[in-house]
């Protein structure tokens, strides 16, 4: 049985979250290494955030999974309160997330409209 194809929006969101996972893992290690945060906060907090990102990747096919992705973006931006450089990193990833949602959604709508039009043309003959 074939698995349904992923939407462009889901694909772009997966790419953003995948890179974000790598960067957040490294950011937790940097926060620990520079002693910017106490070790448990940096390591456990970073591990929890990475786990949430992995779980979000698994549920992106659902509407609520995308909502969790938005929450993850907010948490990463808000982590700038603890480590100020995270404001910049979080803003960059939030911008990529917004692009994935807007452009991916537009492409998916255009593909659906084209498929519907093609379906109308083939059934109309």
Buried (B, 14 or more C-beta within 10 A) or exposed (E): EEEEEEBBBBBBBBEBBEEBBEBBBEBBEBBBEEEBBEEEBBBEBBEEBBEBBEEBBEBBEEEEBBEBBBEBBEBBBEBBEEBEEBBEBBBBBBEBBEEBBEEBBEBBEEEEEEEEEEEEEEEEE
